[in-house]
C-alpha cells in the first residue's frame, strides 16, 4: 500500500485594507479576462472555444454507448424483430413495457400484437436491451420525447419501430459490449 | 480479528450475548434487547474495541418468526478500523428497545428512521418523531405486511387536501427557547429555510430560531425526496436495484453502483476479474471528480461567486463526457453489474480521459485562483461550521467532512477494496475542520482522483471483464443468439434473478461524501429480503444543527454546502 496522508496547505491569513482588496479584485479579473480574450480570439478566428452549445441549432454527437429512448428494431421487410418473449417486460424495474403476443404464419411465427412503452415511467436504464435475446429492443439516440399530454408519453409499436440501418451505431456497441 | 472482538464481548457479557457469528468476514453478535445500552457503552469505552462511530441502525422484519423484528446496529472503530454488527430481537407486541443515543449521539436520526419505517420504539430517545414521512402517515412502510400499493390519507383519490401546514401543525417543531450568552436576548424570530430554497442545493427544511441574526436553535428536517428505495429494492430482483442505486447520489452514481454490486458479490463470495476491478476504480474516481466539482462549484455559487460555478460545471461536463462514453448516461450511469460491468471500456477511452481530465484540472486551477485567496470567500468559510473531531465521529460523519477535521479515515486506505491497495495516492487531511479545510480537502482529492485514474489506465490488465459464472452474470450476447444453453441461462437469469446463498453482509465503500454502505439480507431467493443503504449524506446532515448553533444565519449556507447533502441519497 503506497498511500500516505498529507495535510492540506492552508493559505496565509487574509490581509485587510483597500490595497489588498483591490489586489484581490485584480487577481479575479486576470483569470476572467484571460477566459474572455481566449474566447474572443477563438471567435475572431472562427474556431469557437466557447463551451456552450446553442441547442437546438447545434447538437452534440452522442457516443456509441449513449442510452436514449428504447425503440424496436425494424427489419428490412418492415416487420419488427421482436418475438414477444417478454424478457424486457420482466427485466424492466419500473414495469413500463406492456406486451401482448400473437402468432402469424411467417417464418418467425411469434410477434407482439401490442408493444407499448410508457415513456413517463421509463428511466433509460437499458436493462430491457441487455435482457433481449433477439437484439430487438435497443436504446436509440433519440431523447426528444416531450409530449403535451400524459397520453402522448405512451408509445405504441408503430411509433417505436426504427429501421435497423439507423441503429447501426448502437448495435455495434452492443455486440462489442455485451459479448463476453 | 473479528473472533477477538466477539470473544471479548462474550467474556464481558456471558449471559447477554445470545449468539455470535462470522459470515464472509463480518462479525456479528446478538444480544438481549434490554441490555443493549450496557453493551453499547462497553463497546465504545473498551480500549481494545473502541467502536466510536455508529455507522447504521436499521431493522429487519422477519415476519412469521418469534420475536419478529431484529434491530441491527453497524459499528466502526476509527482507531482500530474494525467493524461489528450488533443485533437484537424484539417481539411485535412489545417492539421497544432502549435507545443508544446516550452512547452515540448519531444514532438519533437513525433510530428515528427505524421508528418511522418499522414502528420500533426506542425508549429514552430524546425526540422520537417520524423523519421521512409525515405524522398522518398510517403504518410503517418497510414492514413486510405493508403492501407497496397502499395509498395514504394525504395522497391519492379522496385525500384531505389543503390541510394547512402552519405552526399549529403537528410536525411544526418545538425548539427549546434557550438564551445564549452574549446575545441580544430579544424575542426570537422563527425562519423557515426551505424545503425549496435557492441557497440549499437539496430539498431540506431548516427551521431556525433567530436572536437578531444569530441562530439560537435549529431543526433540520429531511425526507422531501423520500421515495422508498429500500421497499422498491426488496420488491425487485437483485439486478433491478442497480438503476435505483444510481438515484441515490446522482452526482456520483457509479460509486453507488459499485458499493451495491460489491455487496451482492460478497453474498456470493466471489470477486470480479482483475480488469473489471480496475475499470470500476477508474469509473468510480471519474464519478468522484464529478461530485467534488459540483460541490465546490455550487458552494461558490451560493456564496455569490458565479464564475467559479461555471468553470466547475464546464469541468464536470468534461468529466461527464467520459462517463457518457463509458456507459451512455451522464447522471444515471447504471454501469456496474453484479460480477462485472455493463460493457468494457470503449475504444479510445484512455486517450479521451488523458485529454479531458487535464482540461478539467486546468479549470480547477482557475477556480482556485478565484476562490482560495479571495477575501470574501475566505471570510465566509474560515472558522465556520466547526465541530470537534470526536463529536463528528460520534455523529457518524465520514468522508471529506471528517478528514477535514484531521481524522485519517478513508476506506480506500483503511479497508482497501477493489484495487485501491495497488495504486499510489495521498489522503489529504485538514487541521481545523472548518469549511475552508473542507473545501481544500475536496480540491486536493480531485487531484488525487486524477492520479488514481492515470495509474489505473497504465496498469489496466487484459482479460475478461465479467465473471463467467452463469449463475451470477448474464451470458454473453453472441452465445445467447447461437446456443440453447445460454439462451436458457438468459431466460432464467432475467426471470428469476441471481440467487445468492442465504446470509447477511455489509459492505462499506468510500463514496464522494463518505461511507456508502449496503446491508443485504438474502433468503436464498432472487430478491433481496432486505436491502439497506447507509448513505453518507444522511449521517453528514445530522450534525448541521449543532454546527450552526450560535453562528450567524449567513454561516448556514456555506456549512450546508460543504456538507454537500444530496437529497436523493439523504432521503432515499
Interface residues (C-beta under 8 A of the other chain):
Chain A: X1 X2 X3 X4 X5 X6 X7 X8 X9 X10 X11 X14 X16 X20 X21 X24 X27 X28 X30 X31 X32 X35 X51 X62 X63 X64 X65 X66 X67 X85 X87 X90 X91 X93 X123 X124 X125 X126 X127 X130 X131 X133 X134 X135 X139 X173 X174 X175 X176 X177 X178 X179 X180
Chain B: X232 X236 X239 X240 X241 X242 X243 X244 X246 X307 X314 X317 X324 X325 X326 X327 X328 X329 X332 X334 X340 X342 X343 X344 X346 X366 X369 X370 X372 X373 X374 X375 X378 X379 X382 X408 X410 X412 X413 X416 X420 X421 X423 X424 X425 X426 X427 X428 X429 X430 X431 X432 X436 X437 X440 X441 X444 X464 X465 X466 X468 X473 X474 X475 X476 X477 X478 X480 X481 X487 X490 X491 X494 X495
